[in-house]
Amino acid sequence: MALNTYKPQKLYYSIKEVAEMFGLNESTLRYWETEFPLLKPKTSGPAKVRQYQEKDIEQIKLIHNLVKVRGFKLAAAKKIINNSRGTADRTADVLTRLIAVRDELQALKRQLDYVQ
């Protein structure tokens, strides 16, 4: 499933919204929180409802790129994140831009096909 690059600007996102952005299960996000110490969404209320901010979504984007897109095991992804944080961030940014460009090109192609 392709990464959904569109998301409205909000201060906090629910776990359901974030899971839908990446095509993941909510349980996968909760598991990643236990495996990646850098991923710590804010929790509120007695039920400890998770509230993801943009910084958390950026961390998930990085983990998603390494684990789901590139196929690394969790241990390898942790090692990559710890050893080359800047490189992994740039790779995730490039991937996001490429997906957006691909989507734009596909939309243009559909428009051209319609005109012809």
GUDOMI-384165 format. One record per atom (N, C-alpha, C): x, y, z; residue in three letters. Coordinates in steps of 0.05 Angstrom, whole numbers, plus 5000, padded with zeros to 4 digits. Example, Ala and Ser with C-alpha at 12.3 -4.5 7.8 and 13.67 -1.06 7.14 Angstrom:
<sites>
526448865156ALA 524649105156ALA 526449345156ALA 525749555142SER 527349795143SER 525850015157SER 
</sites>
This chain:
<sites>
501749775000MET 500050005000MET 501850255000MET 501150444984ALA 502750694982ALA 502250875006ALA 504351005014LEU 504251195036LEU 502451435029LEU 500551495045ASN 498851725041ASN 500351975050ASN 501252145032THR 502852375039THR 501252615047THR 498652615042TYR 496952845050TYR 495952805078TYR 496353015094LYS 495153015121LYS 494553305128LYS 492253365139PRO 491653635147PRO 493353715171PRO 493853975173GLN 495554075195GLN 493954085221GLN 494753925240LYS 493453925266LYS 495653915287LYS 494953985311LEU 496953975333LEU 497353695342LEU 495153545345TYR 495353265354TYR 493753085336TYR 494752845333TYR 493352635317TYR 492852395334TYR 490652265330SER 490052015345SER 491651785334SER 491851565348ILE 493251335338ILE 491851225313ILE 489251245313LYS 487751155289LYS 488451315264LYS 488651585267GLU 489351755245GLU 492151695234GLU 493951655253VAL 496751605245VAL 496951335232VAL 495651135243ALA 495650865231ALA 494550875202ALA 492451035197GLU 491351055170GLU 493251205151GLU 494751395161MET 496651545145MET 498751355132MET 499451155148PHE 501650975139PHE 500650695131PHE 498050655132GLY 496950395125GLY 497850175145GLY 497950245170LEU 498850055191LEU 496549995210LEU 496949785226ASN 495149735248ASN 495949895272ASN 494049965288GLU 494650115313GLU 496549955331GLU 496249695331SER 497949525347SER 500849535338SER 501249575312THR 504049605301THR 505249855313THR 503750075313LEU 504850325325LEU 505450295354LEU 503750165369ARG 504250115398ARG 506749945401ARG 507049745384TYR 509449575386TYR 511949735380TYR 511849905359TRP 514150065352TRP 514950245375TRP 513050345390GLU 513650515413GLU 515350365434GLU 514950095436THR 516549945455THR 519349885444THR 519549865418GLU 522049795405GLU 523950035399GLU 522750265395PHE 524250505387PHE 523850725409PHE 525850755426PRO 525550955448PRO 525151245438PRO 525851305414LEU 525551575403LEU 522651635397LEU 520951435396LEU 518051465390LEU 516551465416LEU 515851705425LYS 514351735451LYS 512151945447LYS 509751855438PRO 507552045436PRO 506552135463PRO 505452365464LYS 504352475489LYS 501852305496LYS 501452255522THR 499052115530THR 497452305549THR 494852275547SER 493152455564SER 490952295577SER 489952395599GLY 487752275613GLY 488352025627GLY 486451925643PRO 486951675658PRO 487151435639PRO 485951455615ALA 486151225596ALA 488751225580ALA 490451425585LYS 493051455571LYS 492651445540LYS 490851615531VAL 490351645502VAL 492751765489VAL 493751635468ARG 496151735454ARG 495451975436ARG 497152185437GLN 496852415420GLN 499452465406GLN 499452405380TYR 501852435363TYR 502152715353TYR 504552825355GLN 505153085344GLN 506753045318GLN 507253265304GLU 508753245279GLU 511453105283GLU 512853165305LYS 515453035310LYS 515152735312LYS 513052645324ASP 512552355327ASP 511952235299ASP 510452375283ILE 509752285256ILE 512352265239ILE 514152455243GLU 516652445228GLU 518252195236GLU 518252125262GLN 519651885271GLN 518351635259GLN 515651635259ILE 514251405247ILE 514851385217ILE 515051605204LYS 515651605175LYS 518351485171LYS 520351545187LEU 522951435185LEU 522951125190LEU 521551045211ILE 521450765218ILE 519950615196ILE 517750725186HIS 516150605165HIS 517850565140HIS 519450765133ASN 521150755109ASN 523150525112ASN 524350495135LEU 526350295139LEU 525150015140LEU 522949985155VAL 521849715161VAL 519949625138VAL 518049785131LYS 516049705112LYS 516849745083LYS 518149975077VAL 518750035050VAL 521349895041VAL 523449925057ARG 526049805050ARG 526449525060ARG 524749425078GLY 524849145086GLY 526849075107GLY 527849265123PHE 529749205144PHE 528249075168PHE 529648895182LYS 528648795207LYS 528749015228LYS 527248985249LEU 527149195270LEU 529949245282LEU 531449035287ALA 534149075299ALA 535949235280ALA 535749175254ALA 537349325234ALA 536449615233ALA 533849655233ALA 532749925232ALA 533650085256ALA 533649965280LYS 534650105304LYS 537550175301LYS 539149995291LYS 541950045287LYS 542450275268LYS 540950275246ILE 541250485226ILE 540450755238ILE 538250755253ILE 537351005265ILE 539451115285ILE 540550935301ASN 542551015321ASN 545151095309ASN 546050965288ASN 548651015276ASN 548651245256ASN 546551275240SER 546551475219SER 543951625218SER 543351755239ARG 540751895242ARG 540252085220ARG 542152255213GLY 541852455192GLY 541352335165GLY 542752125158THR 542451995132THR 539751865130THR 538851735151ALA 536251605151ALA 534051815147ALA 534252045161ASP 532252255158ASP 532152355130ASP 534452405118ARG 534552505090ARG 533352305071ARG 533952055075THR 532851845058THR 529751845060THR 528651865084ALA 525751875087ALA 524552125074ALA 525952345075ASP 524952595062ASP 524952565032ASP 527152445021VAL 527252404992VAL 525052214983VAL 524652004998LEU 522551814991LEU 519751954991LEU 519252115011THR 516752265012THR 516352444988THR 518552584980ARG 518352764957ARG 517952604931ARG 519352374929LEU 519052214905LEU 516152104902LEU 514952024924ILE 512251934924ILE 510352154915ILE 510852394925ALA 509152624918ALA 509452684888ALA 511952674878VAL 512352724849VAL 511052514832VAL 511252264841ARG 509952044826ARG 506952084825ARG 505752164848ASP 502852214848ASP 502052434830ASP 503652654829GLU 503052874811GLU 503352794782GLU 505352634776LEU 505752544748LEU 503452354739LEU 502452194758GLN 500252014751GLN 497752184746GLN 497352394762ALA 494952564758ALA 495152714731ALA 497552804724LEU 497952934698LEU 497452744675LEU 498352494678LYS 497852294657LYS 494852244654LYS 493452224676ARG 490552184674ARG 489152414660ARG 490152664665GLN 489052894652GLN 489552894622GLN 492052814615LEU 492752804586LEU 491252584572LEU 490852354585ASP 489252144573ASP 486352234569ASP 485352394587TYR 482652494584TYR 482352684561TYR 484352854557VAL 484353054535VAL 484452914508VAL 485952704506GLN 486352574480GLN 484052414472GLN 
</sites>
